[in-house]
């Protein structure tokens, strides 16, 4: 049987710094912009990993806007939706 043990809580300032670091790290993985901008940022990643497939998620609530985002990506890569 395990006993409940209180965890040592991090000071709020340290938590904010950690969150900022996490946000900064994740921003480098977020590609936002025109078709050309997104293609320009994705292409080196695809080349470096030699990926033959890319999984992309668009975090947009509106279905029509999300679908349009995928259409623009398809156009940028020369695919026909």
Secondary structure, DSSP 8 states (H G I E B T S, - for coil): -----------HHHHHHHHHHHHHHHHTT---S-HHHHHHHHHHHHHHHT-S--------SSHHHHHHHHHHHHHHTT---
